[in-house]
Amino acid sequence: PRWLACRCQHVVVAPGPTLRARLHQMSGYTPKFCDVFAGLLQLAVGQSGLLLEHAVPLQSSRHSAVAAAGRQPRLSKFQPQIAEFKCQATVREFPWPLPSDNKGNLTCAVGSIPPGSRLLRVVCDRGVVGAKQVGSLSGVPSAVTFGIYRTEQEFVAQALHIDHPFDLCVAVPDFMLRALAFTLKEGPVCVMKHRLNLLQQWTSWKRDLAGAEANLHAAMDPGVASVMKGKNILLLEKIASSFSWPDTEVFEHLKHGFPLVGESSPSGIFDVDRKPALMTRAELVQHAKFLRPALWAKVANAEVDDLAREVWDSTQQEMLAKEWLTGPYSWDELQARHPEGWLPVRRFGIVQKAKTRSIDDLAENSVNCAYAVSDRISLRALDELVWLAITLFKIFIAKGEVSIPLSDGDHLRFPVHSFWRALKPDALQPSLKTVDLKSAYKQLAVSPRDRCLSIVAIKDPVSRLAFGFESRTLLFGATSSVVSFNRVARLLQRVLIALQVLACNYFDDYPVLEVLPLCNNTQSTVRAALDLLGFAWAEDKDLPFSHEAELLGVRVDLGSFGVVKIGNKPERATAIAEAVDSVLSAGHLDPKTLPSLFGRLQFAEGQLHGRLGRLALADLRACTMSSQAKALDATAVQALCNLRSRVLGGTPRIVPACVGSRRSVIFTDGAYEPTNETHPATVGGVLYHFDNGAWCTFFFACAIPLSVVQSWEALGKRHLIGPVEMYAVVCAREAWAKHLNMQRVTMYVDHSGVLASLVKGSSKDPLWRQLLLIFESCDAEAMLPWFSRVPSASNPADPPSRAKSIFPVRGQVCRVSPRCPIKGNATIDLLLK
């Protein structure tokens, strides 16, 4: 009827509970009707040969930012490319018990449900019961729901149709996308006018708020007022309200100081990730009775070396010249100043870039244990910068109609301004620079109530006595400092974006991307905005815009139009190689000395192309979480050598704007039949390769050498399907290297454990580790892979792995004979049936 059609026409079709929920929510139909209707509709659509898909939202999370910059995040953090089932169907007429195998798959058709479909859940008098609990049912269910797999043809058709995930993700929030669109649509003159008008408006607001600002600072605690001197907090608050900034609590902390302990509220600008405090403030103060004398004695008995003298001198500067500290106070003076209790925090120095940085250990004095974190700080500035540069390149290469997707599914559609279309590539070259906030945490005040919990304790190198200093600012070493500073830093980034400045943020660094004609105006705009708000920036570090810059510890090069190159700085690579050499010389991994090396390696590895060294990183990560040293076996030594080679001589991570017309989609599979005495383990692989406007198909179907299988069985392994599946992937990487090197590739496997290990690049199993080491060694000329799951029932590589010749093909077909990646000799081709 027309009424029913009208009420259903706006429904977004999606498999499973989503459709039923939408029907019930939007139409008011009963849940039972919606359940039946959704099941019948999905079954009818599936029988018609159509693909019924979830409405896939735009991938714009912090994990998709990683993918947008050319790296695959962990499986659990990213939406799968193709859903497990083509559709789900609920039926109410069926035989019971169901004709199914031990995996819950139908062995024959049930009405319109095809064989091979997976039982998902049943509806009985107990409610909805999962497939694994079906055996405990006493009666016949009223309804059963099946997941219907795609056929091999259907899965291949969809896999070849979808884009690579690296091209589907967005790395930046919507407000930055709108700023990018404004620049491209309106042109440079309108951008400069917008900036000038907005700065003039903010300057007018500053004059209007001058009296209130003065009164605010006069009413502040003297220590807070000293730190916040010159900062226009009320102006910042009004600017933030103009673009509805969600974190309003931050302004109270700017006015009264940031707490070091207690409960923090979600800011609304980061993902919520609650980590409760291990103790309350009262418990911390009670604990201080015992901890205070122990920490003070530790400082008093510390040896005085050159580094300690430098830390003392810098502490004196913080007190005398910068007024960040007050003191020095002796033990007795601190007891008198804080009769309710106080806590020393031991200050020590570390050398970074030939400079001494003072660290205050608030983990040691338990202050960090009394702070509850609510925000997960996302630090993805480099990924955002790379994505913005690639997007600019793509738009300037096309110079046509632009469509920028937003997180809600809407699009910003507009033509590129005529000014940009008229310029040649050398005039459109994106440039970059970094704006660095001066003294970072020291620009923000700590709550006066919590100063007693962070008495900086240090030994005077002359008198050899311990003294304490009260800190007025946030301390480098406090968990709360990290959270508090990033809330302010992210607000300042949003202020710059309101001025149409494409600024990213990483703690106190603001990498800025700009098009050449706007560079000078952008530089003056950033300076004017920070000066207006009263935040000091590091003028001594300020460099002009350039196509190449060192940002966040790496070198970013935009000099080749259409390509972004990200590599490690030579001095960083050399230092890491020397550290790896020391581990190799020692012959073991020591968890006491690894954290610093692992942190540097993990960051450096992210800026290099390929997988070489992934296994070593996993070993280092595991060792940092252990309390015992680990001896290096042959695989670990080779993995570390791979990592060293990659850091020293590895190709910089290259992210191209145009990937060309070549595409590669690979499926692999393995079969293990221990009763087959001739070929117990067989593998198959299918490569669909698109080049020169046409698809072609390559495949292999071979047996793993019997000696290899017997060596695996000799290790006592009962289940060898995992190594067999991994072996198939390694064969594919070696056999088709010329089609995969330096290309975007999607690889589908049907073994969940193998899939997870490929994404991580590591495994605890020695056999898997051996195969992963070979796999990463093939990546000297790196590919850009995305590993994804294919159900066994939909895997086109399943027939070749079982010596069957019927599988989906596209274009011309070519069979290859891969060599054994372990022995190096030829594998045995299977005779296809």
Stockholm file with secondary structure:
# STOCKHOLM 1.0

chainA/1-833         PRWLACRCQHVVVAPGPTLRARLHQMSGYTPKFCDVFAGLLQLAVGQSGLLLEHAVPLQSSRHSAVAAAGRQPRLSKFQPQIAEFKCQATVREFPWPLPSDNKGNLTCAVGSIPPGSRLLRVVCDRGVVGAKQVGSLSGVPSAVTFGIYRTEQEFVAQALHIDHPFDLCVAVPDFMLRALAFTLKEGPVCVMKHRLNLLQQWTSWKRDLAGAEANLHAAMDPGVASVMKGKNILLLEKIASSFSWPDTEVFEHLKHGFPLVGESSPSGIFDVDRKPALMTRAELVQHAKFLRPALWAKVANAEVDDLAREVWDSTQQEMLAKEWLTGPYSWDELQARHPEGWLPVRRFGIVQKAKTRSIDDLAENSVNCAYAVSDRISLRALDELVWLAITLFKIFIAKGEVSIPLSDGDHLRFPVHSFWRALKPDALQPSLKTVDLKSAYKQLAVSPRDRCLSIVAIKDPVSRLAFGFESRTLLFGATSSVVSFNRVARLLQRVLIALQVLACNYFDDYPVLEVLPLCNNTQSTVRAALDLLGFAWAEDKDLPFSHEAELLGVRVDLGSFGVVKIGNKPERATAIAEAVDSVLSAGHLDPKTLPSLFGRLQFAEGQLHGRLGRLALADLRACTMSSQAKALDATAVQALCNLRSRVLGGTPRIVPACVGSRRSVIFTDGAYEPTNETHPATVGGVLYHFDNGAWCTFFFACAIPLSVVQSWEALGKRHLIGPVEMYAVVCAREAWAKHLNMQRVTMYVDHSGVLASLVKGSSKDPLWRQLLLIFESCDAEAMLPWFSRVPSASNPADPPSRAKSIFPVRGQVCRVSPRCPIKGNATIDLLLK
#=GR chainA/1-833 SS CHHHHHHHTTCCCCTTHHHHHHHHHHHCCCHHHHHHHHHHHHHHHHHTTCCCCCCCCCCCSHHHHHHHTTCCCCGGGSCCSSCSCSEEEEESCCCSSCCBCTTSBBSSCBTTBCTTCEEEEEEETTEEEEGGGGGGCCSCCSEEEEEECCCHHHHHHHHHHSCCGGGTCCCSCHHHHHHHHHHHHHCHHHHHHHHHHHHHHHHHHHHHHHHHHHHHHHHSCHHHHHHTTTCCHHHHHHHHHHTTCSCCHHHHHHHHCBCSSEECCCCSSSEEEEECCSSCHHHHHHHHHHHHHHHHHHHHTCCCCHHHHHHHHHHHHHHHTSCSEEEEECHHHHHHHCTTCCCEEEEEEEEETTEEEEEECTTTTTTGGGEEEEEECCCCHHHHHHHHHHHHHHHHHHCSEEEEECTTSCEEEEECCHHHHHSCGGGSCEEEEEEEBTTGGGGSBBCGGGGGGCEEEEECTTTCCEEEEEESBCCTTCHHHHHHHHHHHHHHHHHHHHTTCEECCBTTEEEEEEEGGGHHHHHHHHHHHHHHHTCCBCGGGCCCCBSEEEETTEEEECCSTTEEEEEECHHHHHHHHHHHHHHHHHTEECTTTHHHHHHHHHHHHTTBSSCTTHHHHHHHHHHHTCSSCEECCHHHHHHHHHHHHHHHHCCBEEEESCCCSCEEEEEEEEEECTTCSSCSEEEEEEEEEEETTEEEEEEEEEECCHHHHHHHHTTTCSCCHHHHHHHHHHHHHHHTHHHHTTSEEEEEESCHHHHHHHHHTCCSSHHHHHHHHHHHHGGGSCCEEEEEECCGGGCTTHHHHTTCCCCCCCSEEEECCCBCTTTCSBCEECCCC
#=GC SS_cons         CHHHHHHHTTCCCCTTHHHHHHHHHHHCCCHHHHHHHHHHHHHHHHHTTCCCCCCCCCCCSHHHHHHHTTCCCCGGGSCCSSCSCSEEEEESCCCSSCCBCTTSBBSSCBTTBCTTCEEEEEEETTEEEEGGGGGGCCSCCSEEEEEECCCHHHHHHHHHHSCCGGGTCCCSCHHHHHHHHHHHHHCHHHHHHHHHHHHHHHHHHHHHHHHHHHHHHHHSCHHHHHHTTTCCHHHHHHHHHHTTCSCCHHHHHHHHCBCSSEECCCCSSSEEEEECCSSCHHHHHHHHHHHHHHHHHHHHTCCCCHHHHHHHHHHHHHHHTSCSEEEEECHHHHHHHCTTCCCEEEEEEEEETTEEEEEECTTTTTTGGGEEEEEECCCCHHHHHHHHHHHHHHHHHHCSEEEEECTTSCEEEEECCHHHHHSCGGGSCEEEEEEEBTTGGGGSBBCGGGGGGCEEEEECTTTCCEEEEEESBCCTTCHHHHHHHHHHHHHHHHHHHHTTCEECCBTTEEEEEEEGGGHHHHHHHHHHHHHHHTCCBCGGGCCCCBSEEEETTEEEECCSTTEEEEEECHHHHHHHHHHHHHHHHHTEECTTTHHHHHHHHHHHHTTBSSCTTHHHHHHHHHHHTCSSCEECCHHHHHHHHHHHHHHHHCCBEEEESCCCSCEEEEEEEEEECTTCSSCSEEEEEEEEEEETTEEEEEEEEEECCHHHHHHHHTTTCSCCHHHHHHHHHHHHHHHTHHHHTTSEEEEEESCHHHHHHHHHTCCSSHHHHHHHHHHHHGGGSCCEEEEEECCGGGCTTHHHHTTCCCCCCCSEEEECCCBCTTTCSBCEECCCC
//
